[in-house]
């Protein structure tokens, strides 16, 4: 085990997790993710570098703003840790390759999508459109441009058809997210993503109906299920496909 490599991946993951928090906080409001510099959302005091060390600053400050003492959401260190874990998962699967770089970028997109959809029920175009372009661009060194393009068109097209037939039962953000997933995982990965997302979403829906006594028409945000399933598919689509085919 190369300890130095793991430490580097974890550090980079934590830093990108901090950046993902910026995306989650600002993008739904239409704000720039680069300007103004990081600041407290309550007192608007500009944060110093010592206040922005992933996870450790939160622990050192005991979850409160240094300047106004307002509580800092536990989500900030949670997202940073999750991002580091996602990066480690990609590294364990693909090693030091271009696919790992692609997977880490994909992880940031999926992580941001999941939390934004949970909070606001939207998946911003400012996240999905660049995601499609990045996925297709990186595909020249990963799964290949044509497989990525076919995945984008097939999964995005399928979800568009579902959205059209359901007359608003599925949002446009989910359609564009599907196109992003297709660009990064191809048709096989898209198929695995769809199956896993539908299965997990259905189970979640049944649990929610049982616990909260809600009706079958209660909307369920599909973005987080697509995001989690897409990450799994990016790592293990081929393995899952072979296992599934072996059942028949």
N, C-alpha and C positions, 0 to 999 in steps of 0.2 A: 504494500500500500504506500503510495507516494503522499506522505503527510503534507508536504509543501503544496502540492497541487490541490489537495482538498481545502487547505486553508485559503488559498488564492480564490478558488471557486466560491467558497462560503463568503469571503470578504466582498467579492464582486457581486454575489447574489444579494447580500445585505444592502450594498450601495444602490443597486438597481431596484431593490425593494423600496428604498427611500424615495427614489424617483417615481416608482409606481404609485406611491402615496400621493405624490404631487398630481399625477394624472387623475387619480380617483377623486381628489378634492377639487381640482380646477376645471377639468374638461367638461363635466356636465353643466357647469355654469357658463361655459363659453369663454373662460379666461385663458390667458396664455400660460403655458407650462414652463416658460423660461423667465418671464418677467411679470410682476416684480419679484425680487429675491424672497426666499422663504421667510415667513413671518407668522406670528401668533394670530390665529383667526379671531381671537377675542379682543386683545389689546392692540393688535397690528404692529407690535414691536418687531423690528427686524431681528431675526435669529442669528447668533454668531455660530462660527464653525463648531465650537464646543457643544452647542445645543443640537447639532445635527448628526452626531455620531449614531449610526443605526443601533437600536436596542439599548446600548449602553447609556446614551443620554437620557432615555426614558427612565431607566433604572436609577441613574444618579440623581435625577430631578424628582424621583418618586412620583412620576406620572403627572407632574404639574408644570405649568409654564414658569420659567425662572422670574418673569417680570410681573405678571398679574396673578399668579398662583391658581389660575383656572385649570381644571382637570384636562389632561391630554387623553384622548381616546386610546384605549388598549389596542384598537385596530392598527395603529401605526406600527408598533413593534411586531404585531401579529403578521401584517403584510410583509414586513421585512424578513421575518423568519421563514414565512411560507415561500417567499421568492428564493431565498438561499436554499431551501430544501428542494424546490423545483429545479434549480440549477444543478444541484448535486445529482438528482435523479437523471437529468439529461447527460451529465458527465459520466455517470456510471454506465449508462446504456451505450453511449457513442464515443467516449474517450475524447482526446484532444483533436477534434475534427471540425470542419466547416459545418457539419450537421449539428454539432453541439452549439455553435454560435447561433445557427438558425433556431435550434430548440430553445435557447435562452431568450432570444427575442420573442419567439412565439409564446413562451411562458409569461413574459411581462404583459403581452397583449391579453392573454387569457385571464390572468390574475386581475388586471384592471377591469376587463369586461365583466367578470363575475361580480365584483364588489359594486361597480357602478350600476349594474342591472338590479342588484339586490336593493341598493339605496334609492334609485330613481326610476327603475323600470324602463331604462333606455340603454341603448348601445350606440355611443356617438359615432357619427360618420368620420369624425376627425381621428378616430382610432381604427376603424375598419378599412377605410380606403387606403391609408398608408400601409396597413397590414397586408392587404392584397398585393400591393406593388412590391413590398419587401419580400413577401413569400415567393412571388414569381421570380424576382431578381435573384434570390439566393438559390432557387431551384436549379440553376445552371450547374451548381457545385454540389447539389444534394440528390434529390430524387429525379431530376431532369425537368426541363422546361415544359415539354408536352404533357407528361403525367401531371405536373402541377396545374397547367392550364386546363386539362380535362377535369381535374378535381374541382377547380374553381367553378367551371361552367356547370358541371354535373350537380355538385352539391348545392351551389347557389341557385341553379335553375330548379332543382327539386324543391327546395325550401320556398322559392318564389311561387311555384305552382301550388304548394300547400297553403301559403298565405293567401293566394288569390281565391282558391276554392273555399277556404274557411272564412272568407270575407272579414278579415281583421283578426281572426283567431290567433294568428302569428304575426309578430311585428316585423317591420322592415329591417330593424337592427339585427334580428336573428338571421334573416336572409343574407345580409352582408357578412355577418360573422361566419356563416356557413361557407361563403366564398373564400374568406380568409383561411378557414380550416382546410378547404380543398387545396389552396395554394401551398400550404405547408405539408400536407399529408397525402395528397393525391386521392384517387378514387377509392382505393382500399382503405386508407385511413378515414376517409369521409364516411364510408359504409359502416365501419366499426364505431365511429363517433356517433352516428345516427342511432345505431342499435343500442349502444350503451346509454345514450342520453334519453331515449324513449323508455328504456327499461327502468332506469333510475328515477326518471321523472314520474313514471306511472306509480312506482312504489311510494315515492314521496307524496304524491297526490292522494293515494289510498290512506296513508298515515295521517295526513292533514285532515281528510274528511272524517276519519275515525276519531281523532283527538278533538277537533274543533267543531265537529258536526256540521261542516260546511257542505254546500251543494256541489254537484259535479261541474257546474258552470263557473265555479270560483277560479279566477285566472291564476296560473302558476308561471312564474318567470322562468323561461326556458334557457336563458343565456348561461346561468351558472352550470346547468347540467351539460350543456354543449361544451363549455370551457373545460370542465373536469374530464369529460369523456374524450375531448380532443387531445388533452395532454397524455392520457393513457394510450390513445391511438397512436400518437407521435412516437411513443416508446415501444409499443408492443403490438401494433396493428397486424404485422405478419404472423406473429406467434398466435394471436387470438384467432386470426382467420384460419390458420392451419388446424388449430384445436377444434374450431367450430365445424370445419369441413370433415374432420375426422369422426364427428358424431354420426355422420350419415353413411 
